[in-house]
Amino acid sequence: MSEKQKNNIRLFIDAPLSLGQDVTLDVRRSHYICNVMRLQEGELINCFNGRDGEFECRLSVVHKKESVLTVLRQTRKMTEVPDVWLLFAPVKKDCTDFIVEKAVELGARKICPVITRHTINKETRLERFCAQAIEAAEQCRRVEVPEVLPPVSLEKLLSSWDKKRRLFFMDETGNGLPATDVFCRNKGVASAILVGPEGGFSPEELTMLRQSDFAEAVSLGTRILRAETAAAAALSVWQATAGDWNTVKEK
Ligand code: SAH
């Protein structure tokens, strides 16, 4: 953030961003800038589009219906995020929101809802998940926004799996090895973490997972965690052992 930039605002803009360019904001973003944040013409904010990096921009026009930004300078380049996906069975609305938000903050590269036998909430709102992923990326200062894939059934997921990627399924039945051991052993391997729904995986699903040679059962300890806690815990352990938590943030 430059000295002239008093606010701490980061805005995702779904448009190409390059130096000197003017970008017109849609009504929703213009309303946010003008009425919610009450920014003035001439003020600076940071923008990113998930493709070109992050840029400092000046507000050239502030209007509740159509504001315009001028791209001044690049503040960050695109970075390579560690290769871990989060696959989760949708749970109750607020808890699913939590899972999506935390997956973004904890650096998942892709996020995918998976429908399992005991999934109660089969109504998945892809558009809402995408909007939440963008909001979380704005807040946690990611330069890329993780892709949110449309929901897929567990059977379909397993039958179309790319075997070069390891699938770590969180297994609360006590049959998995400790997460730290498993993730350490798989450092540098393309990974995916799978978390079950409130009711857990069915016995048939556990058998199917155990029979898949690309999949491995992982334990998060002896206590039964809620699905949203398990998702955040598994991603945290993965980032600490095999991911980028040993990397210092650039100033
Ligand atoms: N069937 C359980 C609840 C499932 S918890 C019961 O009611 O007894 C929801 C999901 O969180 C599980 O499917 C699993 O993927 C994950 N999970 C919860 N606690 C876990 C643990 N200690 N180790 C590994 N995974 C866990």
Boltz pocket constraint, residues with backbone or C-beta under 6 A from the ligand:
constraints:
  - pocket:
      binder: B
      contacts: [[A, 169], [A, 170], [A, 171], [A, 172], [A, 173], [A, 194], [A, 195], [A, 196], [A, 197], [A, 198], [A, 199], [A, 200], [A, 201], [A, 218], [A, 219], [A, 220], [A, 221], [A, 222], [A, 223], [A, 224], [A, 225], [A, 226], [A, 227], [A, 230]]
      max_distance: 6.0
